[in-house]
């Protein structure tokens, strides 16, 4: 392949354009050189030279920096890029995070060293990172004023894949007795993420120990790199400049909006300022030359002394505008990383301001509470956890899968991910930050998620979050705001009675009304923390059913009767329904407190959480409810007599109802109700059955064909209905039972079924029974319809005359006065 020197090829191209005689092809042609002026020739030669330059640039091979030397990588480049792209990073955006992190390390080092040697800062005292993009050159440049690198540093640090600035620095600190910081600023695996978006990477660096600024450069995919003096000279003063020559498919990183988004996302809390140079085009008035557009003054002729003035002012012409390109740096990371500060130095206002940064507006205006702590031990990390005051939108709609993870994971203030499952789903509303120095920066999300370190951090975070909520529940009631005293007409202070004052509500109860469901879910999901979470729950009960009255499980246990061994629970649809239920009769009579459960999750709570502090939960809608306040021998003798006495009735009812009930038994807990249908001890309650039948995505069951549960019919042996029904049954089992007795027995079951919260199994038969009852009670012999009536035709009534407004003459409503009405005798 024949290669030409750039100048020779350009000269040949220009000669072709200037020497070839003129020819025409239609209206297109080249003018001969003899017919062109000198200016035209110069312009033609310049255009030809530019075209040649572009053509040569596109066709010429890569040329390393002048005066540089080639060095081989210590690791094979293809394998290196395969590690970077396939094993470490699944997202190309990560390259900017890595470069800013490395720049921050370099800045930390020079800042640390300058504490004892201020002269190291020299004339470059501002420690910062600046980022520039050039859409024309398709380059992205990141510049820092950090420690910089010498030639040997460039070769050593950028020539091996095995070196990582972050991990080696942490290892260095752990092994050193003097907290040596020589590893800060070293580039490693993170640097090579640049090749995810760049075809060529150039690194210029200047260190105080070296008078020369050096440049490192390498192509994507090559097995070598070049290092040499920077042809531009010392342009940095101190620090490092990385220039990425972007790939064809990486144009998105030339957008200021994209770059701002990435900086805010990954490097929002980096200690040093990170600024982006934005390119803007604005319209400004065009500047005119001093003598431009000056109109020549007309000479006056002699004798022409008359001046004629025009009354109309001369219209000002709009100035001619021109486009001007401006460059302006804007700092992107303006939010402080307050978790790194001592918590005693942070005000509540600062915590709330940081909450607005963390929450992004999802979770109410202010945080309800927060916990700022340093975890020390095998794994060290700093964290701030926030509890919102309002329920996030996704949680309001019950869409847990759409809840964004509220915790962001940082390594030394550099974001690793905001997509880690650092909190279980029942604490998904908790938001905050976690910053650990023990985590590797250069590792993918999947590997880190399964690491032992993450599991330990998650366990500690959950424990801290629960502890924070516990402290919220134990806070003292806030003091009343001082109210202005009211005085009467005589100036005496009006003393308000206690009942006139609005009842104060503990802030925890206000918060619990919104987030209580999540805590109940935690009791189901998190068996390790179940006991702690149960103490945070609050319930309505038969002794605390006011709007702002709640009882904790511990308070319930503390006021249990001496004979009571179980915690009585009553699940249902509403407080009103539960209070009026027949299940409550005996409990109200004995003054036994019952906890009301009206949330759908309460049924799952009862099924998974069986007890609290050794006291079992007892669903009062299920069979087996007993009271231990009676003499046990008396209760047994009484039960035996009732069973023998009502055996004919229970046998008859079971035969009559068939599979509609699983069993007929004598109730030991009914008060005023004749009968009720309860659930078996290990079966679904009526409320649970209602919830299951309401499932919108239930498979395998046609609409309206849900299998209805079979309950236990408990009859009250003391109720007159039951006693009368026993008397109505023939003594001989073979005798025919009158239809009226059967209807009465079925109506008794219907009443008991509805009182127990179950639906009527056969609504058509139920309607037929009620029709017969109405027919008997009303004395109706036949259900045949009466003849249709034929009313006579009515005569048309005359229309009322239309009301006509009287003539008001010249009366003007504007002259009307209300005082004139006082003279009228009304």
C-alpha positions in Angstrom: 0.0 0.0 0.0 1.5 3.3 -1.1 1.3 6.1 1.5 1.7 9.9 0.7 2.9 12.6 3.0 0.0 14.8 4.1 1.5 18.1 2.5 2.4 16.4 -0.7 -1.1 14.9 -1.1 -2.7 18.3 -0.3 -0.4 20.1 -2.8 -1.3 17.6 -5.5 -5.0 18.1 -4.8 -4.7 21.9 -5.0 -2.8 21.7 -8.2 -5.5 19.6 -9.8 -8.1 22.2 -8.9 -6.1 25.1 -10.1 -4.4 23.8 -13.3 -7.1 21.8 -15.0 -8.6 24.0 -17.8 -12.2 25.0 -17.5 -14.9 22.6 -18.6 -18.6 22.7 -18.4 -21.3 20.1 -17.7 -24.6 21.8 -18.0 -24.5 24.8 -15.7 -21.7 23.4 -13.5 -18.1 24.0 -14.3 -14.7 25.1 -13.1 -13.3 28.4 -14.1 -9.8 28.5 -15.6 -7.0 30.0 -13.5 -6.5 32.8 -15.9 -10.0 34.0 -15.5 -9.8 34.2 -11.7 -8.7 37.2 -9.6 -6.0 36.8 -6.9 -8.6 36.8 -4.2 -10.7 34.2 -5.9 -7.6 32.0 -6.4 -6.7 32.3 -2.7 -10.2 31.4 -1.6 -10.2 28.4 -4.0 -6.8 27.2 -2.7 -8.0 27.5 0.9 -11.1 25.5 0.2 -9.1 22.9 -1.6 -6.6 22.7 1.2 -9.4 22.2 3.8 -11.0 19.5 1.6 -7.6 17.8 1.4 -7.1 18.1 5.1 -10.5 16.4 5.8 -9.9 13.7 3.2 -6.4 13.0 4.7 -7.7 13.0 8.2 -10.4 10.4 7.3 -8.0 8.1 5.4 -4.8 8.5 7.5 -3.9 6.0 10.2 -3.7 6.8 13.9 -0.6 8.8 14.8 0.5 8.8 18.5 1.5 12.0 20.2 4.7 13.4 18.9 7.7 12.3 20.8 5.9 9.6 22.7 7.1 6.0 23.3 5.0 2.8 23.1 4.5 0.5 26.0 2.8 -2.8 26.2 -0.1 -3.4 28.6 0.6 -5.9 31.4 -2.7 -7.6 30.7 -4.0 -8.5 27.3 -6.3 -5.6 26.1 -9.1 -7.8 24.7 -9.3 -9.7 27.9 -9.3 -6.4 29.9 -12.1 -4.9 27.9 -14.1 -8.2 28.2 -13.7 -7.9 32.0 -14.7 -4.3 32.0 -17.7 -4.5 29.7 -19.1 -8.0 30.5 -18.1 -8.7 34.1 -18.0 -5.3 35.8 -20.3 -2.9 34.1 -23.7 -3.5 32.6 -24.4 0.3 32.2 -22.2 2.5 30.0 -23.2 5.6 32.1 -20.9 4.3 34.8 -17.8 5.6 33.1 -18.4 9.2 34.3 -18.9 8.0 37.9 -15.6 6.2 37.8 -13.7 9.2 36.3 -15.1 11.6 38.8 -14.4 9.2 41.6 -10.7 9.0 40.5 -10.5 12.7 40.2 -12.0 13.1 43.7 -9.3 10.7 45.1 -6.6 12.8 43.5 -8.0 16.0 45.0 -8.2 14.3 48.4 -4.5 13.4 48.2 -3.3 16.9 47.4 -5.6 18.4 50.1 -4.2 15.9 52.7 -0.6 16.7 51.8 -1.2 20.4 51.7 -2.2 20.4 55.3 1.5 20.0 56.3 2.9 21.5 53.1 0.7 24.4 51.9 3.3 25.2 49.2 2.2 22.1 47.2 -0.9 23.9 46.1 1.1 26.6 44.4 -0.9 28.9 42.2 -3.6 26.3 41.7 -5.4 26.5 45.0 -8.9 25.7 43.9 -9.5 21.9 44.3 -12.2 21.1 41.7 -13.3 19.0 38.8 -14.3 20.5 35.5 -16.1 18.8 32.6 -16.3 20.0 29.1 -17.9 18.7 25.9 -17.2 19.6 22.3 -19.9 18.5 19.9 -17.7 19.4 16.8 -14.7 17.4 17.9 -16.9 14.7 19.5 -14.8 14.8 22.7 -15.6 14.8 26.4 -12.9 16.2 28.7 -12.7 15.9 32.5 -10.0 18.0 34.3 -9.1 18.0 37.9 -6.6 20.0 40.0 -5.5 17.0 42.0 -2.1 15.5 42.8 -1.4 14.7 39.1 1.0 11.9 37.8 4.5 11.8 36.6 5.6 9.8 33.6 6.4 6.8 35.7 3.0 7.1 37.4 1.3 7.1 34.0 3.1 4.0 32.9 2.6 2.1 36.2 -1.0 3.2 37.0 -2.5 3.1 33.5 -0.6 0.2 32.2 -2.1 -2.5 34.4 -5.6 -3.8 34.9 -5.0 -5.2 38.3 -4.7 -1.9 40.1 -7.7 -0.1 41.6 -7.5 3.3 43.2 -10.4 2.7 45.6 -9.7 -0.8 46.7 -5.9 -0.4 47.0 -6.3 2.8 49.0 -8.6 1.1 51.5 -6.1 -1.8 51.7 -3.2 0.6 52.2 -5.0 2.4 55.0 -5.8 -0.9 56.8 -2.2 -2.2 56.5 -0.5 1.1 57.4 0.1 2.4 60.9 0.6 6.0 59.7 -2.5 6.3 57.5 -0.4 6.6 54.4 -2.4 8.2 51.5 0.0 7.3 48.7 -2.6 5.2 47.1 -5.2 8.0 46.7 -5.5 9.1 43.1 -4.2 5.9 41.6 -6.2 4.8 38.6 -7.4 1.3 38.3 -10.2 -0.8 36.7 -12.6 2.1 36.9 -10.5 4.2 34.5 -10.8 1.5 31.8 -14.6 2.0 31.8 -13.8 5.0 29.5 -13.4 2.5 26.7 -17.1 1.7 27.0 -17.8 5.0 25.2 -14.5 6.1 23.6 -12.5 4.9 20.6 -9.4 6.8 21.9 -8.5 8.1 25.4 -5.9 10.7 26.1 -4.6 11.5 29.6 -2.5 14.6 30.2 -1.1 15.0 33.8 1.2 17.3 35.7 2.7 16.5 39.0 4.7 18.8 41.3 7.6 16.4 41.3 8.0 16.7 37.6 8.7 19.8 35.6 7.2 18.3 32.4 3.6 17.7 31.6 3.1 14.2 30.1 0.4 12.7 28.0 -0.8 9.1 27.9 -2.9 7.8 25.0 -4.3 4.6 23.8 -6.8 3.3 21.3 -9.7 1.0 22.2 -8.7 -2.6 21.5 -5.0 -2.1 21.1 -2.4 -4.0 23.2 -0.2 -1.0 23.8 -0.3 2.6 24.9 1.9 5.7 24.3 3.5 8.0 26.8 5.5 11.1 26.1 5.8 14.9 26.8 2.7 16.8 26.1 3.3 18.8 22.8 1.1 21.6 24.2 3.5 22.2 27.1 2.4 22.8 30.7 -1.3 23.7 30.3 -2.5 22.3 33.6 -0.2 23.7 36.2 -1.1 20.6 38.4 -3.6 17.9 38.0 -5.0 15.5 35.3 -7.0 16.0 32.1 -8.8 13.0 30.5 -10.1 13.5 27.0 -12.4 10.9 25.5 -12.8 10.7 21.8 -16.3 9.3 21.7 -17.6 6.4 19.6 -20.2 7.0 16.9 -23.0 5.6 19.2 -22.0 7.7 22.2 -23.2 11.1 21.0 -25.7 11.3 23.9 -22.7 12.1 26.2 -22.3 15.4 24.3 -25.6 16.6 25.7 -25.4 18.9 28.7 -28.7 17.6 30.0 -27.4 14.0 29.9 -24.2 15.0 31.7 -26.0 16.9 34.4 -28.3 14.0 35.0 -25.3 11.6 35.4 -23.4 13.9 37.6 -26.4 14.5 39.9 -27.2 10.8 40.0 -23.8 9.4 40.7 -21.7 12.2 42.1 -24.2 14.4 43.8 -22.4 14.4 47.2 -18.8 14.3 46.0 -16.8 16.6 48.4 -15.2 18.7 45.7 -17.1 20.9 43.3 -17.9 19.3 40.0 -18.7 21.9 37.3 -19.9 21.5 33.7 -19.0 23.9 31.0 -22.2 24.6 29.0 -22.1 26.0 25.5 -24.9 28.5 24.8 -25.7 30.5 21.7 -27.3 33.9 22.4 -28.5 36.8 20.3 -26.7 40.1 20.9 -26.8 43.5 19.1 -24.3 43.5 16.3 -21.4 45.9 17.0 -20.9 48.5 14.2 -17.7 50.1 13.1 -17.2 53.7 14.2 -17.8 55.2 10.7 -20.3 52.6 9.5 -23.8 53.8 8.4 -22.9 57.5 8.9 -24.9 59.5 6.4 -23.1 62.5 4.8 -24.3 65.9 6.0 -26.0 67.9 3.3 -24.5 71.3 2.7 -26.8 74.3 3.1 -27.1 76.6 0.2 -26.6 80.3 0.9 -29.8 82.0 1.7 -31.6 78.9 2.7 -32.3 80.0 6.3 -35.7 78.2 6.6 -35.6 75.1 8.7 -38.4 72.7 8.4 -39.0 70.3 11.3 -41.0 67.2 11.2 -43.3 66.8 14.2 -43.3 63.0 13.9 -40.4 61.6 16.0 -37.9 59.5 14.0 -38.6 55.8 14.6 -35.7 53.9 16.2 -34.5 51.1 14.1 -34.3 47.7 15.7 -30.6 46.8 16.2 -29.2 44.2 13.9 -28.6 41.0 15.9 -25.9 38.4 15.6 -25.3 35.0 17.3 -22.6 34.7 19.8 -21.4 31.4 21.4 -20.7 31.6 25.2 -19.1 29.2 27.6 -20.2 29.1 31.2 -19.3 26.8 34.1 -22.1 25.6 36.4 -21.5 23.6 39.6 -23.7 20.6 39.6 -23.1 18.9 43.0 -24.5 21.6 45.2 -26.1 19.4 47.9 -24.0 18.7 51.0 -23.3 15.2 52.3 -24.5 15.8 55.8 -24.2 12.2 56.8 -20.4 12.6 57.0 -20.7 15.4 59.6 -21.1 14.9 63.3 -24.8 14.7 64.1 -24.6 17.1 67.0 -23.5 19.9 64.6 -26.6 19.4 62.3 -29.8 21.3 62.9 -33.3 20.0 62.3 -33.6 22.4 59.4 -30.6 20.9 57.7 -32.0 17.4 58.2 -35.3 18.5 56.7 -33.5 20.1 53.7 -31.5 16.9 53.1 -34.8 15.0 53.3 -36.1 17.0 50.4 -33.0 15.9 48.4 -33.4 12.3 49.3 -37.2 12.0 48.9 -37.5 13.9 45.7 -41.0 15.0 46.8 -42.3 11.5 47.4 -43.4 11.2 51.0 -44.8 14.5 52.1 -43.4 17.9 52.8 -41.3 17.1 55.9 -39.9 13.9 57.3 -41.7 12.5 60.3 -38.5 11.4 62.0 -34.9 10.4 61.2 -32.0 8.4 62.5 -28.3 9.4 61.9 -25.8 6.8 63.0 -22.4 5.3 62.5 -22.3 1.5 62.4 -19.0 0.1 63.6 -17.7 -3.4 63.8 -16.7 -5.8 61.1 -18.5 -3.6 58.6 -18.3 0.2 59.1 -20.8 2.6 57.4 -22.6 5.8 58.0 -26.2 6.3 57.4 -29.2 8.6 57.7 -32.7 7.0 57.6 -35.9 8.9 57.2 -39.5 8.1 57.9 -41.9 10.1 55.8 -44.9 11.9 57.1 -47.1 11.0 54.2 -47.7 7.7 52.3 -45.9 7.5 49.0 -48.1 7.4 45.9 -47.4 3.8 44.9 -48.0 2.6 48.5 -51.3 4.4 48.7 -52.4 2.4 45.7 -51.1 -0.9 47.1 -48.6 -1.3 44.2 -45.6 -2.5 46.2 -43.8 -3.6 43.0 -43.7 0.0 41.8 -42.2 1.3 45.0 -38.8 2.7 44.3 -36.0 1.7 46.6 -35.6 4.5 49.1 -32.0 3.9 50.1 -29.0 4.9 48.1 -25.7 3.1 48.5 -22.5 5.1 48.4 -18.8 4.3 48.6 -17.0 7.3 49.9 -19.8 9.7 48.7 -19.8 8.1 45.2 -23.1 6.5 44.3 -22.9 2.8 43.7 -26.6 2.2 43.1 -30.1 3.4 44.2 -31.5 0.0 43.2 -30.3 -2.2 46.0 -32.8 -4.1 48.2 -31.4 -2.7 51.4 -34.8 -2.7 53.1 -37.5 -5.4 53.1 -40.8 -4.5 51.3 -42.6 -3.6 54.5 -40.1 -0.9 55.1 -40.0 0.3 51.5 -41.2 3.8 52.6 -38.0 4.3 54.6 -35.6 6.6 52.6 -32.0 7.7 53.2 -28.4 7.1 52.4 -25.8 4.5 53.3 -22.1 5.2 52.8 -19.5 2.5 53.4 -15.8 2.4 53.0 -15.7 -1.4 53.1 -17.5 -1.9 49.7 -15.7 -2.3 46.4 -16.5 0.5 43.9 -15.6 -1.5 40.9 -18.1 -4.4 41.0 -21.4 -4.9 39.3 -24.8 -4.7 41.1 -25.6 -8.4 40.9 -22.3 -9.5 42.6 -22.6 -6.8 45.3 -26.2 -7.7 46.0 -25.2 -11.2 47.0 -22.1 -10.2 48.9 -21.9 -10.9 52.6 -21.2 -7.2 53.3 -24.5 -6.2 51.9 -26.4 -8.7 53.9 -24.8 -7.5 57.1 -25.6 -3.9 56.2 -29.2 -4.7 55.4 -29.6 -6.5 58.8 -28.3 -3.5 60.7 -30.4 -1.0 58.7 -33.6 -2.9 59.4 -32.8 -3.0 63.1 -32.1 0.7 63.1 -35.3 1.5 61.2 -37.4 -0.5 63.7 -35.6 1.2 66.6 -36.4 4.6 65.1 -40.1 3.8 64.9 -40.1 2.4 68.4 -38.6 5.7 69.7 -41.4 7.6 67.8 -44.0 5.5 69.6 -42.4 6.3 73.0 -42.0 10.0 72.7 -43.8 12.1 75.2 -46.9 14.0 74.2 -45.9 17.4 72.8 -46.9 20.3 75.0 -49.9 22.4 74.0 -49.2 25.6 72.2 -49.9 28.6 74.3 -53.4 30.0 73.5 -54.6 33.5 74.0 -56.9 33.7 77.0 -60.5 34.7 76.2 -62.1 37.4 78.4 -65.8 38.3 78.9 -67.4 41.7 78.7 -66.3 42.5 82.2 -62.6 41.7 81.4 -62.7 38.4 83.4 -60.7 35.4 81.9 -62.9 32.7 80.6 -61.7 29.3 81.9 -62.4 26.5 79.5 -63.5 23.1 80.8 -61.4 20.1 79.8 -64.3 18.8 77.7 -64.4 22.0 75.7 -60.8 21.5 74.6 -60.0 19.4 71.5 -58.6 16.0 72.5 -54.9 15.8 71.8 -53.6 13.0 69.6 -50.1 11.5 70.0 -48.0 12.1 66.8 -47.3 8.4 66.5 -51.0 7.5 66.2 -51.3 10.1 63.4 -48.4 8.4 61.6 -49.6 4.9 62.4 -53.0 5.5 60.8 -51.1 5.9 57.5 -48.3 3.2 57.8 -49.8 0.6 60.2 -50.5 -1.8 57.3 -46.8 -1.9 56.5 -45.9 -2.8 60.1 -48.5 -5.7 60.1 -46.9 -6.9 56.8 -43.6 -6.9 58.6 -45.0 -9.2 61.3 -45.9 -11.6 58.6 -42.7 -11.4 56.5 -40.0 -10.8 59.1 -40.0 -13.6 61.6 -36.7 -12.4 63.1 -38.1 -9.0 64.1 -41.7 -10.1 64.6 -41.7 -9.6 68.4 -40.3 -6.0 68.0 -42.8 -5.1 65.3 -45.8 -6.4 67.3 -45.1 -3.9 70.0 -45.4 -1.1 67.5 -48.9 -2.2 66.4 -52.1 -0.3 67.5 -55.6 -1.6 67.3 -59.2 -0.5 67.8 -61.0 -2.5 70.5 -64.3 -2.8 72.3 -62.9 -0.5 74.9 -61.0 1.8 72.5 -63.3 2.4 69.5 -63.1 6.2 69.4 -61.7 8.0 66.3 -58.3 8.5 67.9 -58.4 5.8 70.5 -56.1 2.8 70.0 -54.7 0.1 72.1 -51.3 -1.7 71.9 -51.0 -5.4 72.5 -49.0 -4.8 75.6 -51.8 -2.5 77.0 -54.4 -5.1 76.2 -52.4 -7.8 78.1 -51.8 -5.5 81.0 -55.6 -5.0 81.6 -56.7 -8.6 81.0 -58.7 -10.3 83.6 -56.9 -12.8 85.9 -58.7 -15.7 84.4 -58.2 -14.6 80.8 -55.4 -16.6 79.0 -56.0 -15.6 75.4 -56.1 -12.4 73.3 -59.6 -12.2 71.7 -59.6 -10.9 68.1 -62.6 -10.1 65.9 -61.9 -9.7 62.2 -64.6 -8.0 60.1 -65.5 -5.4 57.5 -66.2 -2.4 59.7 -66.2 -1.3 63.4 -69.9 -0.7 63.3 -70.7 -4.2 62.0 -68.4 -5.8 64.6 -69.9 -3.8 67.5 -73.4 -4.9 66.6 -72.5 -8.6 65.9 -74.0 -11.4 68.0 -70.5 -12.7 68.6 -69.9 -9.8 70.9 -72.9 -10.5 73.3 -71.1 -12.7 75.8 -67.9 -10.5 75.8 -69.9 -7.4 76.5 -71.8 -9.1 79.2 -68.5 -10.2 80.9 -66.7 -6.9 80.2 -64.0 -8.7 78.2 -62.1 -6.6 75.8 -62.0 -7.7 72.1 -59.6 -6.3 69.5 -61.3 -5.3 66.3 -59.5 -6.2 63.0 -60.9 -4.3 59.9 -57.9 -4.3 57.6 -57.8 -7.0 54.9 -54.2 -7.9 55.9 -55.4 -8.7 59.5 -56.6 -12.1 58.4 -53.1 -13.0 57.1 -51.7 -11.5 60.3 -53.8 -13.9 62.4 -52.9 -16.8 60.3 -49.1 -16.2 60.6 -48.7 -14.6 63.9 -50.2 -16.9 66.5 -49.4 -15.2 69.8 -47.9 -12.2 71.7 -45.8 -12.7 74.8 -47.1 -16.2 75.4 -50.8 -15.3 74.9 -52.4 -17.0 72.0 -54.7 -15.1 69.6 -58.3 -16.3 69.5 -60.6 -15.5 66.7 -64.0 -15.2 68.3 -65.8 -16.0 65.0 -64.4 -19.6 65.2 -65.6 -22.4 67.4 -63.9 -23.3 70.6 -64.2 -20.0 72.4 -64.4 -20.6 76.2 -64.5 -18.5 79.3 -62.6 -19.6 82.4 -64.4 -17.4 84.8 -67.0 -20.1 85.7 -66.7 -23.2 87.9 -65.3 -25.9 85.6 -67.4 -28.7 87.2 -70.6 -26.7 86.9 -69.8 -25.9 83.2 -69.3 -29.6 82.4 -72.5 -30.7 84.1 -74.5 -27.9 82.4 -73.0 -28.8 79.0 -73.9 -32.5 79.5 -77.6 -31.7 80.4 -78.0 -29.3 77.4 -76.5 -31.9 75.1 -78.9 -34.6 76.2 -81.9 -32.3 76.2 -81.4 -30.8 72.8 -80.1 -34.0 71.1 -83.4 -34.5 69.1 -83.2 -31.0 67.8 -79.5 -31.1 66.8 -80.1 -34.4 65.1 -83.1 -33.1 63.3 -81.4 -29.9 62.2 -78.3 -31.7 60.9 -80.5 -34.0 58.9 -82.5 -31.1 57.5 -79.5 -28.9 56.6 -77.4 -31.7 55.2 -74.1 -30.4 53.8 -75.1 -26.7 54.4 -73.5 -27.0 57.9 -70.6 -29.2 59.1 -72.0 -29.7 62.5 -74.8 -28.5 64.9 -73.6 -27.9 68.5 -74.9 -26.4 71.7 -73.2 -22.9 72.2 -71.4 -22.0 75.4 -70.9 -18.4 74.5 -74.1 -17.0 72.9 -76.0 -14.4 74.8 -79.1 -12.9 73.2 -78.9 -14.5 69.8 -80.8 -17.7 69.1 -78.1 -19.2 66.9 -75.0 -18.2 64.9 -72.8 -19.9 62.3 -69.1 -20.0 63.3 -66.0 -21.3 61.5 -64.1 -24.4 62.3 -61.0 -23.7 64.3 -58.6 -24.4 61.4 -60.8 -23.2 58.6 -61.3 -19.8 57.0 -63.4 -17.3 58.8 -66.4 -15.6 57.1 -64.3 -12.4 56.7 -61.4 -14.3 55.1 -63.9 -16.0 52.8 -65.2 -12.6 51.8 -61.6 -11.4 51.0 -60.8 -14.5 49.0 -64.0 -14.2 46.9 -63.1 -10.6 46.2 -59.8 -11.5 44.6 -59.8 -9.9 41.1 -57.2 -12.3 39.7 -58.4 -15.6 41.0 -57.8 -18.4 38.5 -59.8 -21.6 37.9 -63.1 -20.4 39.4 -65.9 -19.1 37.2 -67.6 -15.9 38.4 -70.3 -16.7 40.9 -69.1 -20.3 41.4 -66.9 -19.7 44.4 -67.1 -22.6 46.9 -68.9 -21.3 49.9 -67.5 -22.5 53.3 -69.4 -24.9 55.5 -69.7 -23.5 59.0 -70.7 -24.8 62.5 -74.2 -23.9 63.6 -74.2 -23.0 67.3 -77.6 -22.9 68.9 -78.5 -21.1 72.1 -80.2 -23.5 74.5 -81.7 -20.7 76.6 -83.3 -18.8 73.7 -87.1 -19.1 73.4 -86.9 -19.7 69.6 -84.7 -22.7 70.1 -86.8 -24.0 73.0 -90.0 -23.6 71.0 -88.4 -25.3 68.0 -87.5 -28.3 70.1 -91.1 -28.6 71.3 -92.3 -28.5 67.7 -90.4 -31.5 66.6 -92.4 -34.8 66.6 -91.2 -37.3 69.2 -91.2 -40.1 66.7 -88.4 -39.5 64.1 -90.5 -41.2 61.4 -93.4 -38.8 61.7 -93.7 -36.1 59.0 -92.5 -32.7 60.1 -94.9 -29.9 59.2 -93.7 -27.5 56.5 -94.0 -24.5 58.9 -91.5 -26.1 61.3 -89.1 -26.8 58.5 -89.4 -23.2 57.3 -88.8 -22.0 60.8 -85.7 -24.2 61.1 -84.4 -22.9 57.8 -85.0 -19.2 58.8 -83.1 -19.9 62.0 -80.2 -21.0 59.9 -80.5 -18.0 57.6 -80.4 -15.7 60.6 -77.4 -17.5 62.0 -75.6 -17.5 58.7 -76.0 -13.8 58.2 -75.1 -13.0 61.8 -71.9 -15.0 61.4 -70.9 -13.0 58.4 -71.5 -15.7 55.8 -73.6 -15.2 52.6 -76.9 -17.1 52.0 -76.0 -20.3 50.2 -79.2 -20.7 48.1 -80.9 -17.3 47.6 -83.7 -18.7 45.5 -84.8 -21.1 48.3 -84.4 -18.3 50.8 -86.8 -16.1 48.8 -89.3 -18.9 48.6 -89.3 -19.4 52.3 -89.7 -15.7 53.0 -92.6 -15.6 50.5 -94.4 -18.4 52.4 -93.8 -16.6 55.7 -95.3 -13.3 54.3 -98.2 -15.2 52.8 -99.0 -16.8 56.2 -98.6 -13.6 58.2 -100.7 -11.5 55.9 -103.4 -14.1 55.4 -103.0 -14.2 51.7 -104.6 -17.3 50.2 -103.4 -16.9 46.6 -100.5 -15.3 44.9 -102.4 -14.7 41.7 -102.1 -11.1 40.5 -105.1 -8.8 40.6 -106.8 -7.6 37.4 -105.1 -4.6 35.7 -107.1 -1.4 36.3 -108.6 0.7 33.5 -109.0 4.3 34.7 -111.5 6.6 32.8 -110.3 9.3 30.5 -109.9 12.7 32.1 -111.2 15.9 30.6 -108.5 18.4 29.6 -108.2 21.2 32.1 -108.1 24.8 30.8 -104.7 26.3 30.7 -103.9 29.0 33.2 -103.6 32.5 31.7 -100.1 33.7 31.3 -99.0 36.4 33.8 -98.5 39.7 32.2 -96.1 42.3 33.7 -97.8 45.6 34.5 -96.6 48.7 32.7 -94.1 50.4 34.9 -94.2 53.6 32.9 -91.2 55.8 33.5 -90.3 54.2 36.8 -86.5 54.0 37.2 -85.1 51.4 39.7 -82.2 53.7 40.2 -84.5 56.1 42.0 -85.8 53.5 44.4 -84.7 53.8 48.1 -85.3 51.4 51.0 -86.3 54.3 53.2 -89.5 54.7 51.1 -90.6 51.3 52.4 -90.8 52.6 55.9 -93.8 54.9 55.0 -95.8 51.9 53.7 -98.3 50.3 56.1 -97.4 46.6 55.8 
